[in-house]
Amino acid sequence: MGNRITEDLQNMMNSRKLFAALIWLAGMLCLPLANAQLTVEIFGSGANRIPIATPNFSGEALMQGSVGEVVRKDLELSGLFKQIESGSLLGVEGVTPDYNGWKGQGADALLLGSINPGQGGLVDVRFRLYDVVRGTELFLLKVSVRPDQNRALGHHIANKVYEQLIGQPGIFATRIAYVEKRGSRYQLLISDFDGENAVPALISEEPIMSPAWSPDGKHLAYVSFDKKKPIIYVRALDSIRTVVLANYKGSNSAPAWSPDGRRLAITLTKDGLSQIYLVNADGSGLRRLTNSNGIDTEPRFSPDGSQIYFTSDRGGSPQIYRVPVEGGAVQRVTFTGAYNVSPRVSPDGKTLIYIARNDGRFQITMQDLASQQTQVLTDSAKDESPSFAPDGRTLLYATEVGGRGVLSVVSTDGRTRYRLNNRAGDVREPAWGPFEK
């Protein structure tokens, strides 16, 4: 999958035809896509993981699914925790745990919880986190939820544990968007960060691509061919309201939100070759940002909103450049290798992720923006569409395994990898949403 896409992009860069961007986009649509149900396969894990015991909560039969399983899976996927089995130990929420016993099992931390009937059809949940090494309780939290909210509850608890022990917000309540095709119908799907609970935000008989989350997580910009040409739309996720953001002559593609959500960077061919434009979130105020004799595409804002990173062949081969949002001199950013596309900047603004061609393989590559040192993060050959998690330490991307597309995740240190795998077909175009507000 990634090889076809990158070959199309190479052809687009070399041909310099008026509708090269449209041809590239259309080339991305020739692949079969996938069923929505995803499963997780673990391929690696980080070093120095925190050993934690998370027995099932008492009273889990009151929920429609196991809360403990969700918590354990979330913590495992972070790559920062190692699950410790309970053995013969019994952990009861509200009763001081056997610290020596749990320490003997190898646990540094212990999570215990209880679920009891509440009022109005709700259940009351209490959960406590313990420091086994020091023999102290770290926190006690209480919450009331519906019985069908076992996954949301599990994500919430995992976030609390992660924040307490790692010192940073957890990403377990975030969502991802991606595109799949079922029969002749295309779907823009939104799921939990681990691929579960997928629901369609849009179903169409025509191709959909390039989903982009607004900073507040309430809107998705995307490209649709429903009018037999690529048009950029913005859809409100809490309603069915959809507005046309860009429908100019030629190709309208590659939407990317500014950090404040007030405008988007887009790629248009209305004036000739693909160039970068800025437009307000309501579609007004269109302004051209780049003016080159090459093809400029795939814009992305820097986290502070002051720069646009983009792909261009203005130097002869596809490379990453940046330009001030208010206009000014264009700077080349990548210098290693002859083919670098699809820039993404980390939330802290220190790291650039892109797709590089290495000996014929298209791989996720990381570059330190200060030192310009690079590191290849994947060992696959057809990677595409990288997307940072909002914490900046994890990446979601599409790749090809066994002749079909899958979604994969890799940590920025390269130590943790897992796959959101679909046995029914191919999926593509992933985008990781922001932290929930």
PyMOL commands that set and color helices and strands:
alter all, ss='L'
color gray80, all
select helices_A, chain A and resi 2-15+20-27+60-62+67-78+99-105+150-166
alter helices_A, ss='H'
color red, helices_A
select strands_A, chain A and resi 39-42+50-53+81-83+109-117+123-131+136-145+175-182+185-192+199-204+208-213+219-224+231-236+242-246+252-257+263-268+275-280+287-288+296-301+307-312+319-324+331-332+340-345+351-358+361-368+374-376+384-388+394-401+404-411+417-421+427-432
alter strands_A, ss='S'
color yellow, strands_A
deselect
rebuild
show_as cartoon
